[in-house]
């Protein structure tokens, strides 16, 4: 999986002689808040924006700024509330719609994210970031052809942005078109060799084609750029499991889950690791945990079916092989036909 960084629309501050003393104080607080945000002092920036809101709670710019800070500090729901207040105060506030769209995306509310993009598209048709954001929401809804169209439009507007080309690659990866997935991923890396997400994506592509040696090299490059990215560690854990490096795999997966315990893939991969080690009860526990988070998680139903089968619980095994087959997974179809007919 790929994590995405969002670009928020803020504003330029201009101090006017006609401004009242109160307005100037508020503008200075907002300006200082953005400076703190740029320096990574997220909590301090929130306090400055809250002070600005307190000075004049009818200023939508202050609420928008507060929303950006909440989002950057890992609180998308609070960010949404702040952006909503900004929009209530200024219904045509395009920047707040764009920012709220990004926050909705982060909370998995992809339809609402797309709805917020509509007024933004009217004013920013030539913005690559806007088309990129729209494509991400469409990807979340699994509308891959529409997402690809948005990403390609973004790429035509900004031919230097590696992240955009990596997103075209991820769409082809989801469609199991590995040739084009690798093509666009390598284009991304040509544009920016430091694009860690692209190295991680390349590892996924290589792993799906059973080229675990190359996949390990690629994911190691991703981790070199971002040592504590939980998705990268999780993917390396899976690759190491496939390579028979069980102890190293377990360390990576445990480190990943300690950073992000919400990722269903890490539970799936811990379950697969236990399955490979013959620890069937542990595999069943972890895979059930994964499916509680995502019932249609790739391969998880098949792995759980295998764990039940090897634990001599064939009726339960067939239930999960059937689900896997219904998700159009070839291994699930084969297992159901072999063990359950």
C-alpha positions as a printed Julia matrix, in Angstrom:
341×3 Matrix{Float64}:
   0.0     0.0     0.0
   1.0     3.58   -0.57
   0.69    6.51    1.76
   0.05    9.93    0.28
   1.06   13.41    1.31
  -1.54   16.1     0.66
  -0.98   19.68   -0.38
  -3.23   22.09    1.5
  -4.43   25.41    0.14
  -3.76   28.21    2.6
  -3.43   31.88    1.69
  -1.0    34.78    1.49
  -1.15   37.34    4.27
  -1.03   41.03    3.51
  -1.05   43.6     6.27
  -3.15   46.57    5.24
  -3.02   49.99    6.8
  -6.82   49.98    6.96
  -6.89   46.87    9.17
  -7.92   47.36   12.76
  -5.51   46.55   15.55
  -7.57   43.43   16.35
  -7.46   42.24   12.73
  -3.71   42.81   12.58
  -3.2    40.8    15.77
  -5.24   37.96   14.3
  -3.32   38.04   11.02
  -0.02   37.93   12.88
  -1.19   34.93   14.91
  -2.2    33.1    11.72
   1.08   33.95   10.02
   3.05   32.77   13.05
   0.93   29.61   13.17
   1.84   28.71    9.6
   5.52   29.38   10.32
   5.37   26.96   13.26
   3.56   24.43   11.08
   6.26   24.61    8.41
   8.89   23.99   11.11
   7.03   20.91   12.33
   5.76   22.46   15.56
   2.22   21.23   14.98
   0.89   21.51   18.52
   2.19   25.05   18.89
   0.61   26.01   15.58
  -2.77   24.68   16.74
  -2.59   26.87   19.84
  -1.76   29.94   17.75
  -4.67   29.27   15.39
  -7.02   28.72   18.34
  -5.91   32.08   19.73
  -6.63   33.62   16.32
 -10.12   32.09   16.25
 -10.79   33.38   19.76
  -9.89   36.92   18.65
 -12.49   36.79   15.86
 -14.52   33.58   15.53
 -16.28   34.99   12.44
 -13.11   34.88   10.3
 -13.21   31.79    7.99
  -9.49   32.1     7.25
  -8.66   31.41   10.89
 -10.89   28.31   10.94
  -9.31   27.03    7.72
  -5.86   27.49    9.24
  -6.93   25.64   12.38
  -8.2    22.78   10.22
  -4.9    22.49    8.37
  -3.02   22.31   11.68
  -5.35   19.65   13.08
  -4.9    17.56    9.95
  -1.13   17.89   10.03
  -1.22   16.85   13.69
  -3.04   13.6    12.84
  -6.58   14.67   13.78
  -8.62   14.58   10.54
 -12.02   14.55   12.27
 -11.23   17.74   14.19
  -9.88   19.17   10.93
 -13.18   18.44    9.19
 -15.09   20.3    11.9
 -12.83   23.34   11.49
 -13.14   23.33    7.69
 -16.93   23.01    8.02
 -16.99   26.11   10.21
 -14.93   27.99    7.62
 -17.4    26.97    4.89
 -20.39   27.96    7.02
 -18.89   31.43    7.37
 -17.94   31.63    3.7
 -19.95   29.22    1.5
 -17.8    29.91   -1.58
 -14.5    29.27    0.28
 -12.82   27.05   -2.32
  -9.66   26.49   -0.28
 -11.67   25.1     2.64
 -13.56   22.73    0.32
 -10.27   21.42   -1.05
  -8.8    20.96    2.4
 -11.93   19.27    3.73
 -11.86   16.92    0.74
  -8.37   15.8     1.73
  -9.51   15.26    5.31
 -12.52   13.23    4.17
 -10.16   11.09    2.09
  -8.04   10.42    5.16
 -11.09    9.2     7.11
 -12.18    6.92    4.25
 -15.21    9.04    3.29
 -14.37    8.94   -0.4
 -17.77   10.01   -1.77
 -17.79   13.09    0.46
 -14.22   13.83   -0.61
 -15.34   13.75   -4.24
 -18.34   15.97   -3.51
 -16.03   18.6    -2.04
 -13.85   18.49   -5.15
 -16.69   19.71   -7.39
 -16.53   23.42   -6.4
 -12.74   23.18   -6.39
 -12.61   21.86   -9.96
 -14.58   24.91  -11.14
 -11.74   27.22  -10.06
  -8.64   25.01  -10.33
  -9.04   23.02  -13.56
  -5.36   23.6   -14.33
  -4.06   22.41  -10.94
  -2.23   19.09  -10.96
  -2.76   18.75   -7.2
  -6.54   19.0    -7.61
  -6.62   16.25  -10.25
  -4.28   14.16   -8.09
  -6.6    14.5    -5.08
  -9.62   13.61   -7.18
  -7.81   10.54   -8.48
  -6.98    9.39   -4.97
 -10.64    9.52   -3.91
 -11.67    7.63   -7.05
  -9.01    5.04   -6.24
 -10.49    4.67   -2.77
 -13.84    3.91   -4.43
 -12.11    1.39   -6.74
 -13.13    3.41   -9.79
  -9.79    2.67  -11.36
 -10.37    3.85  -14.93
 -11.71    7.22  -13.74
  -8.84    7.5   -11.28
  -6.32    6.76  -14.01
  -7.87    9.5   -16.14
  -7.47   12.0   -13.28
  -3.86   10.99  -12.62
  -2.95   11.21  -16.31
  -4.52   14.69  -16.43
  -2.43   15.64  -13.4
   0.67   14.24  -15.11
  -0.01   16.34  -18.21
  -0.17   19.46  -16.01
   2.96   18.63  -14.01
   5.37   16.41  -15.91
   8.02   16.58  -13.17
   5.98   15.23  -10.24
   7.11   11.69   -9.44
   4.2    11.06   -7.05
   1.67   11.51   -9.85
   3.36    8.92  -12.07
   3.62    6.52   -9.14
  -0.14    6.8    -8.73
  -0.68    5.85  -12.37
   1.52    2.86  -11.58
  -0.56    1.88   -8.55
  -3.74    1.87  -10.66
  -2.16   -0.5   -13.15
  -0.95   -2.6   -10.19
  -4.49   -2.85   -8.82
  -5.63   -3.91  -12.29
  -2.86   -6.55  -12.32
  -1.3    -4.98  -15.41
   2.22   -5.44  -14.09
   3.98   -4.33  -17.27
   2.41   -0.87  -17.24
   2.58   -0.71  -13.45
   6.34   -1.17  -13.58
   6.65    1.21  -16.54
   5.04    4.14  -14.71
   6.76    3.32  -11.44
  10.14    3.48  -13.13
   9.15    6.76  -14.8
   8.43    8.09  -11.31
  11.86    6.96  -10.13
  13.54    8.56  -13.15
  11.94   11.85  -12.14
  12.84   11.44   -8.47
  15.05    8.58   -7.32
  14.24    9.53   -3.71
  10.51    8.79   -4.13
  10.19    6.17   -1.4
   6.59    5.29   -2.29
   7.66    4.38   -5.81
  10.35    2.0    -4.52
   7.76    0.41   -2.25
   5.35    0.06   -5.17
   8.06   -1.51   -7.3
   8.62   -4.03   -4.5
   4.9    -4.89   -4.51
   4.94   -5.41   -8.28
   8.01   -7.64   -8.1
   6.61   -9.56   -5.13
   3.35  -10.29   -6.96
   5.45  -11.77   -9.77
   7.35  -13.96   -7.24
  10.6   -12.05   -7.79
  11.34  -11.77   -4.07
  15.05  -11.09   -4.47
  14.38   -7.95   -6.52
  11.42   -7.04   -4.3
  13.64   -7.12   -1.2
  16.17   -4.79   -2.84
  13.41   -2.36   -3.82
  11.7    -2.28   -0.44
  15.08   -1.83    1.27
  15.58    1.31   -0.83
  12.18    2.58    0.28
  13.09    1.95    3.93
  16.45    3.68    3.48
  14.49    6.86    2.69
  11.91    6.38    5.46
  13.06    3.95    8.17
   9.9     4.01   10.26
   7.22    3.96    7.56
   4.92    1.16    8.79
   3.65    0.21    5.33
   7.2    -0.29    4.06
   8.12   -2.41    7.09
   4.95   -4.44    6.66
   5.7    -5.1     2.99
   9.27   -6.12    3.77
   7.95   -8.46    6.45
   5.77  -10.19    3.86
   8.65  -10.43    1.37
  10.94  -11.87    4.05
   8.27  -14.43    4.94
   8.1   -15.48    1.29
  11.9   -15.76    1.34
  11.89  -17.99    4.44
  13.48  -15.34    6.69
  10.92  -15.8     9.45
  12.7   -14.1    12.36
  13.51  -10.99   10.34
   9.96  -10.97    8.98
   8.5   -11.11   12.48
  10.67   -8.18   13.66
   9.53   -6.01   10.75
   5.87   -6.89   11.21
   5.95   -6.25   14.96
   7.68   -2.91   14.39
   5.08   -2.0    11.77
   2.16   -2.82   14.06
   3.72   -0.84   16.91
   3.67    2.26   14.67
   0.28    1.7    13.04
  -1.99   -0.86   14.67
  -4.93   -0.08   12.35
  -3.43   -1.47    9.15
  -5.28   -4.73    8.3
  -2.45   -5.9     6.05
  -0.03   -6.28    8.95
  -2.44   -8.66   10.73
  -2.86  -10.58    7.49
   0.89  -10.84    7.09
   1.39  -11.94   10.69
  -1.25  -14.59   10.03
   0.49  -15.7     6.86
   3.82  -15.86    8.72
   2.24  -18.06   11.4
   0.7   -20.23    8.68
   4.09  -20.73    7.03
   5.59  -21.67   10.41
   2.86  -24.25   11.06
   1.34  -22.24   13.93
  -2.23  -22.66   12.74
  -4.1   -21.38   15.81
  -2.02  -18.19   15.79
  -2.61  -17.85   12.06
  -6.37  -18.17   12.6
  -6.28  -15.52   15.33
  -4.32  -12.99   13.29
  -6.27  -13.56   10.07
  -9.59  -13.14   11.85
  -8.21   -9.89   13.26
  -7.33   -8.75    9.72
 -10.78   -9.62    8.36
 -12.51   -7.75   11.17
 -10.84   -4.65    9.75
 -11.48   -5.47    6.09
 -13.72   -8.39    5.1
 -12.48   -8.36    1.51
  -8.77   -8.01    2.28
  -6.67   -9.48   -0.51
  -5.77  -13.17    0.09
  -6.82  -13.04    3.76
  -9.88  -15.26    3.29
  -7.79  -17.78    1.35
  -5.06  -17.84    4.01
  -7.67  -18.27    6.75
  -9.22  -21.14    4.81
  -5.79  -22.78    4.58
  -5.2   -22.3     8.3
  -8.53  -23.93    9.15
  -7.89  -26.77    6.69
  -4.48  -27.52    8.13
  -5.99  -27.3    11.62
  -8.47  -30.0    10.51
 -11.51  -27.7    10.52
 -12.59  -28.4     6.96
 -16.11  -26.95    7.21
 -14.76  -23.56    8.27
 -11.99  -23.86    5.69
 -14.55  -24.27    2.92
 -16.51  -21.25    4.14
 -13.46  -19.04    3.65
 -12.33  -20.68    0.42
 -15.81  -19.9    -0.91
 -15.51  -16.24    0.11
 -12.06  -16.06   -1.48
 -13.43  -17.55   -4.7
 -16.3   -15.04   -4.69
 -13.66  -12.29   -4.6
 -12.22  -13.73   -7.82
  -9.04  -15.02   -6.17
  -7.6   -17.89   -8.19
  -6.1   -19.69   -5.18
  -9.46  -19.57   -3.43
 -11.21  -21.04   -6.46
  -8.65  -23.83   -6.75
  -8.83  -24.66   -3.04
 -12.64  -24.7    -3.01
 -12.77  -27.03   -6.02
 -10.11  -29.31   -4.57
 -11.24  -29.6    -0.94
 -14.9   -28.64   -0.85
 -16.66  -30.24   -3.84
